[in-house]
């Protein structure tokens, strides 16, 4: 515990957490206290450069003035209300999201998994209402990640997440990313939807090509299936455009958004085309806490900040610089397989486990996030600057070099046995 510079009070809190919180997260042994911009501060007085931004939620960093002001005002009025009643903010936020995306209607939930569940229900309902009950199959990608609830797990293309929770929801067909022939063979008249992450996040940060997305769009039209794009991780400005699918020049039938939308308060959104506006039906779907007055108010503040502070252009510029520095790291270190991504969702794929590197970086004041065990995923705040990227590189480069030396020593030792 002491190697993470935690004081006695923090050590006590960590011990209490271990005794009372279910051990489902591989937590790092630090106790965070507050945040400011791209930095976090723990209860022991240490400062950290945050390169993961709450897994992409804190796109405006920590304690952004717009979010603080909106939150402080709203909590004095109303925080939660039954969705059977209207407030000023849910409709306004929906109108703005539709104006940005070209979609025609919105349903709010509290998180990405819940929104995926809604999308699956909508796809099956639309198919049964207009075609037949046989049209229920879902085509998804191997390596994809769509959530932790049973339905969203069933269409997540990583068996490790589904282990112990079967049997899965029937009807899921998984295909290989970028394999057009496999996609064409999988989509049929029994397919109710094609569900894709425009940029695979937990799967290792892979951007789907324009050609692949265009073919998915064509197949969906051909077989009367819905094209559902899950942009929970890559949407709302993270790629330098409001939505990642804009880079491919296509439009989905259903769009799923989340992460930064509620400014740190739970909020996700299911956006649909005009044809699907009435598909769910009265009383057949719901979310008690979805679209709360507080969350929607913060959602509006988030959109205002991105627009008025020019953050899309900033993400594009800073993202290009991040990519440049990551490519340099890849060229300089033989434990780096590849640098990839766009905007501020990028990755370094390593040949060695990432957890030791993340722990070492934490001791040096940088928060890193690894997926797939060895893929460093960058999901930082839109407020990130070039100087912050340089700081991160100064910390990470020697850690990669040390990992490379250790790997070579291990190889040499094994070769002599």
Steps between C-alpha positions, in 0.01 A plus 500: 500500500775745590655483153196690370563779751171459687472632854350317798146628441511390138633159599208461739251592226656252260478226762134583565424486128661157474282374785166636379509550121465197274838429333391547139749777412879475497530831684824690543578568868453877506213706640398789275369818655436758229576599143588814310519502121719213382632431851382290794612540861491227761431532872871467570591814306627343177413634154438283192475576129177325400537327163184289536240763602272265690505251209403782266222648713687813610545645151498852649752401765425545867299782656438678172346841582201448271414166658553632853274799438225293337515236773498750786197675354305186415540321834324792669198442272444134418737205459266216411144474374282217374540472122122536481550874544677759288787733593657772283817307422428149367326623186752774436790258525323251273433772241867600497625141476268437208608823329864393528445141387212523255299254710133554593442386858673423828450265794712555811650237728761512775791319335629340185393145581144615563495689171623191314218300659255759371650479151467121494138518614426765239657295220303189588177693548536673163575167329201325654265789431600523134629154404489188720619352829766305306675830430680525835868435438771752589829526312786637712879499491750271660697716742210739554376624836143617556444476876461285810127425514389160374368625165794730428740224608335258259593724206850579633756315292737411784430167668696596812228745597222245443662215693295385804186686391353276229289399331521813290214677329442289187550632151844666510730447202860621534717591203862606457573870482571621144418163341245607238428146379428380852269795562315437173453133589370577849236761413176345375129566491488361857732777621320773691808716552871542438658634820843662465734716704623758251828489692546189714598618846541216749593278207826688453417830322438404138333745263266331252588589142278707274461199274387272779246748637369570151449128438322461834273788400428338162425160652268651759298667226499185287370272777271749676721491808590794719855633507572580864821689579626484856694824552495493878880522508580673173211742452424856611820656374766250598621447142496869412150483350178482696458138393759253378278375217533843336853403396347222287223707346216267602201533733362236738139410575577499872779680686603424858674772704623517857820559697548884498138585419392564860812687603583228754140431605355172363340566161487312171290556191340279238451704181273370224397586146150627426385154389574366849345779705202291613661154485541443874139579581332652802597340829722229348830658597616733773776623729418636845810715525563558129491861383486659843476881513852521642655269239330674206596843633862385515464348153407841364795657681728237346377577147535873566859458613602288201342746257589833659854404605588354159582160646443296184784684326709466814440124515607472136820700554595344833408156374734538203782595736419206729514267200837646399649440845354149521647411161835623631467276806414206277808562285730528802385197699489138387231418757256721309317321220302791361363849559145553371182701541380850420408813689515431870426129489835340424707203603846350536498123465781337699658156495518502881232527772383855564412488871862533628551800271176660621606453862844648434346798318260553789794535737635768267172689488339380175175302478499242221233254392563162336249280319550143378784478752758658272333787308553845645178688422511880504163652587603840642307821551436722199692767696826311458788711368823411321701566815296236683572250224870578527485442876332164447760397242784597736353266760404214269812481281741381773238256627474347153879491472524323835233252392695439179823432692323267738342313210836455328662379821222246545541380142876466549451304822254264336736452204779376729285236671 
